[in-house]
Amino acid sequence: MGRPRVHALPVIGTRFGRWTTTGQFYKGRVPCQCDCGTLSNVYYANLYMGWSRGCGCDRVEQITKRNTTHGRTGTRLYNIWCGAKQRCSSHASGFHAQQYRGIHMFREWRKSFKVFMEWSEANCYAEDLVLDRKNGRLGYNPKNCRWVTRKQNARNCKTNHMVTAFGETRCIAEWADDERCSIRAQLLSARLRLGIDPERAISMPHRWA
């Protein structure tokens, strides 16, 4: 075998990744300064072979960058996004029932909270609003989602009793707010349970009014 190849020692100012040499080679090491300002005596073999490219600050920067891409981790909006993702996850409770209903999350939302955040901010998100699916049989996507009050969200619940009258179909709470109705939702519900015709139940005034 031939003799091992001898490489010339670096001159001051030579760069190796984020390291820049600042002194002379001594006992196998070279004084270096990282781009972040850290000073260290680094083994020349590690510099030459590329095993040391800096003090490690670049990994910290990458982690920090990932964690601060949107700066909203732990916020209410972030938790809502996580909850929606979880409901569409194969590990979520009751997943099979939801899967058959076709509930999925829009791919770009699932991949990036930032995309979901930008859509939310462009669609009037506020701290007192909740995420609502217009059609409960469909999934979380820009066309099927909106930000509404908790009352509006409750009205859209699949368990609501829907009533058809005057050519319209609404839940009882919505009919109770209609100008043609002068009674509360509880009384309207009681009338309907008694079998009273929906239009009569809605328009008939309270007998003690």
C-alpha positions in Angstrom: 0.0 0.0 0.0 1.2 3.5 -0.7 1.7 6.2 1.9 -1.4 8.1 3.0 -2.0 11.2 1.1 -1.0 14.4 3.0 -3.3 17.4 2.7 -2.2 21.0 3.0 -3.3 22.6 6.3 -5.9 25.4 5.9 -4.9 29.0 6.0 -6.6 31.4 8.3 -10.0 32.4 6.9 -10.7 29.1 5.2 -14.4 28.1 5.5 -15.7 24.6 6.3 -19.5 24.8 6.3 -20.3 27.4 9.0 -16.8 27.3 10.5 -14.1 29.8 9.5 -10.6 29.1 10.7 -9.1 31.9 12.9 -5.7 30.4 13.9 -3.0 27.9 13.1 -3.2 24.2 13.2 -2.0 22.8 16.6 -2.0 19.2 17.9 -4.6 18.1 15.4 -6.9 21.0 16.0 -7.7 24.3 14.3 -9.2 27.4 16.1 -12.5 28.2 14.3 -15.4 30.6 14.7 -18.9 29.6 13.7 -21.2 32.0 11.8 -23.2 32.4 15.0 -20.0 33.7 16.8 -19.1 30.5 18.7 -15.4 29.9 19.1 -14.0 26.4 19.3 -10.9 24.3 18.5 -12.0 21.8 16.0 -10.2 18.6 14.9 -8.9 19.3 11.4 -9.8 15.8 10.3 -13.5 16.5 11.2 -13.4 19.7 9.2 -11.7 18.1 6.2 -14.0 15.1 6.1 -17.1 17.3 6.6 -18.1 15.7 9.9 -18.2 19.0 11.6 -19.9 21.8 9.7 -20.7 24.1 12.6 -21.3 24.4 16.3 -24.8 22.9 16.0 -26.6 26.2 15.9 -28.1 25.4 12.5 -30.1 22.5 14.0 -31.5 24.8 16.6 -32.4 27.4 14.0 -34.2 24.7 12.0 -36.2 23.5 15.0 -37.0 27.1 15.9 -38.1 27.8 12.4 -40.4 24.8 12.3 -42.0 25.8 15.6 -42.5 29.4 14.7 -43.7 29.0 11.1 -47.1 30.3 12.1 -46.5 31.2 15.8 -49.9 30.0 16.8 -49.3 26.6 18.5 -51.5 26.2 21.5 -54.0 29.0 20.4 -57.7 28.4 20.2 -57.6 28.3 16.4 -54.8 25.8 16.5 -56.7 23.5 18.9 -59.8 23.7 16.7 -57.6 22.6 13.7 -56.2 19.7 15.8 -59.6 18.7 16.9 -61.0 18.6 13.3 -57.9 16.5 12.2 -58.5 14.1 15.1 -62.1 13.6 14.2 -61.0 12.6 10.7 -58.2 10.3 12.0 -58.3 6.6 11.8 -57.5 6.6 15.5 -60.4 8.8 16.5 -63.3 7.5 18.6 -66.2 6.5 16.4 -64.1 6.8 13.3 -65.9 4.0 11.4 -69.3 5.7 11.8 -67.8 9.0 10.5 -65.9 7.3 7.7 -69.1 5.9 6.2 -70.5 9.4 6.3 -67.6 10.5 4.2 -66.1 12.9 6.7 -62.5 13.8 5.7 -60.3 16.9 5.9 -59.2 18.9 2.9 -55.7 17.7 2.1 -54.0 21.1 2.2 -55.6 21.8 5.6 -54.5 18.4 6.9 -51.0 19.0 5.8 -50.6 22.6 7.0 -52.1 24.6 9.9 -50.9 27.7 8.2 -53.2 27.1 5.2 -56.1 26.5 7.5 -55.2 29.6 9.5 -55.1 31.8 6.4 -58.5 30.5 5.2 -59.9 31.2 8.7 -58.6 34.7 8.8 -59.9 35.4 5.3 -63.3 34.1 6.3 -64.0 36.2 9.4 -62.7 34.0 12.2 -63.2 35.4 15.7 -62.6 34.0 19.1 -66.3 33.7 19.9 -67.1 31.7 16.7 -66.9 28.0 16.1 -66.1 25.9 13.0 -69.3 24.6 11.3 -69.9 22.3 8.4 -72.7 23.5 6.2 -73.5 19.9 5.2 -73.1 17.6 8.1 -72.6 14.6 5.7 -69.6 16.2 4.1 -66.1 16.8 5.4 -63.9 19.8 6.4 -63.1 21.8 3.3 -63.3 25.4 2.3 -66.6 25.0 0.5 -68.3 23.2 3.3 -67.0 25.1 6.3 -67.7 28.5 7.9 -67.3 30.3 11.1 -70.6 30.7 13.0 -71.9 31.4 16.5 -72.5 28.5 18.9 -76.2 29.0 18.5 -76.0 28.7 14.7 -73.8 25.7 15.1 -76.3 24.0 17.4 -79.0 24.6 14.8 -76.9 22.7 12.2 -76.5 19.7 14.5 -77.6 16.4 12.8 -79.8 15.6 15.9 -82.0 18.6 15.4 -85.7 18.1 14.6 -86.2 19.5 11.2 -89.7 20.9 10.4 -91.1 21.6 7.0 -93.7 24.4 6.8 -94.6 27.2 4.3 -92.4 25.4 1.7 -89.3 25.7 3.9 -87.4 23.2 6.1 -85.7 24.5 9.3 -84.9 23.3 12.7 -87.3 24.2 15.6 -85.0 26.9 17.0 -85.0 28.7 13.6 -88.8 28.5 13.3 -89.0 30.0 16.8 -87.1 33.0 15.6 -89.2 33.4 12.5 -91.5 36.5 12.5 -94.5 34.2 11.8 -94.0 32.5 15.2 -94.8 34.2 18.5 -93.9 31.3 20.9 -90.7 29.9 22.2 -89.0 26.9 20.8 -90.0 24.6 23.7 -93.7 25.3 23.2 -93.4 24.8 19.5 -91.7 21.5 20.0 -94.5 20.4 22.4 -97.1 21.3 19.9 -95.4 19.3 17.2 -95.1 16.3 19.5 -98.9 16.5 20.0 -99.3 16.1 16.2 -100.4 19.6 15.4 -99.9 20.6 11.8 -96.5 22.4 11.6 -97.9 25.6 9.9 -100.6 25.9 12.5 -98.2 25.1 15.4 -95.9 27.9 14.2 -98.5 30.6 13.5 -101.0 29.9 16.3 -100.4 32.5 19.1 -99.9 31.6 22.7 -103.3 31.3 24.3 -102.2 33.4 27.3 -100.7 36.2 25.1 
